[in-house]
Amino acid sequence: MAIAIRRKQEIMGYIWVIEGNSPFSTVQEDLLKSAADKAAKELQQRHMQNKLQEKSKEEFFWRLLTEDIKELPVITKQFEHWHGKAPGRSLIVVLESEEAIDDIMFRSIMYLARGSQKIKLWLQTRTADQVIMLVEPSADASRYTEKHFMEELLQLLKERFSSRQFIGSGREVSLTHIKKSYEEAQMVIRMQRRLTWTRQHLYTFEQLGYLKYLEAAAENEAAHDMPHPVINKLIMYDNKNNTDLLNTLYVFLQSVSVNKAAEHMHIHANTMAYRIKRIEEITEMNTKNPHEQLSLLMEFTLREYISS
């Protein structure tokens, strides 16, 4: 016999009992119903306690994110109260959705994050379109363990939801500098939103490289008024000859190799090589020079960032 443990119309669980040599008597059935009522009250009380604790954890997490609390002994003591110990390593992961994150999506994210073998989830909270997590890479973690976790999480969410998500992490920090990791994770999200080529490559703040300085560069109006001569020449050539050399160069600089650039543009490698040679003839640029490559990639990226 199974007796449902209910809270109003919600089924919270069941009490299962196996009959012996004879069917249950009315008295025994009433006893089971009474036990189910009592269990419902106990479970509801525990549910309320869990909700209060989760709310307390969220409030504590926001205090860490805003540096409202900075004393390491206080922070450590609170973690030990909830978990028995404090994180040995910690960083912030932010997941952002193009649509509002409802309860169903939030529960899915939490289920997947808690089930990952790559990280340990310590704290979490959410806003209308973001889930913010304090995580610790697993003990045998490689350098980019959190990156692999984020790639896996994005793929699993893509299979479940139609909306597009962005995800990024800050660097590992001490528990007193969580805000810094949070700000870095938010920057990764902004780069993914505004620079299309970063979405499949860059998930951690460490991977951003020169992109860390892009926002500061964009604020410098002088950068807007001094276009690179190589870019200017290619714009003029493309307009006159109805070619696509400017975009070809940008893809090549992102891809590093001729073969990868050709694959990205769906053209033959020989065609890509010819275009690169033509670009060098028109602009007098040395495409094999790392300094010239980085300089132009920064110019292209800044143009895309400003126009997005």
Number of C-alpha atoms within 10 A of each C-alpha: 13 12 17 19 21 18 14 8 6 9 11 14 16 15 14 11 11 8 9 7 5 6 10 14 9 9 9 11 13 12 12 19 17 13 14 19 17 13 19 21 14 12 17 15 12 12 12 12 12 12 12 12 13 15 13 11 19 16 13 17 22 18 15 19 22 14 16 13 17 15 11 13 9 11 16 16 14 16 17 13 10 12 11 10 12 17 19 10 15 23 26 28 28 25 22 21 16 12 13 13 19 10 9 8 15 15 12 14 19 15 11 15 20 14 12 15 11 23 21 18 19 18 17 19 18 15 10 11 14 20 19 23 22 25 23 22 23 15 11 8 12 12 9 14 17 25 21 15 17 24 16 16 18 17 11 14 17 13 8 10 10 10 12 12 20 20 27 28 31 26 19 18 15 15 23 18 19 25 21 20 23 24 18 24 25 23 21 27 25 16 23 20 16 16 15 12 15 18 17 9 12 20 27 22 22 14 15 18 10 10 18 16 11 17 15 9 16 15 11 10 9 10 14 14 8 8 13 13 11 16 19 13 14 20 16 12 18 15 10 9 8 9 14 14 19 19 16 17 23 18 20 23 19 17 16 13 13 19 17 16 23 20 13 12 15 10 12 14 17 12 12 23 17 12 17 20 15 13 22 14 11 13 15 11 16 15 18 9 9 10 11 13 20 14 11 21 19 18 18 20 18 20 15 13 18 15 8 10
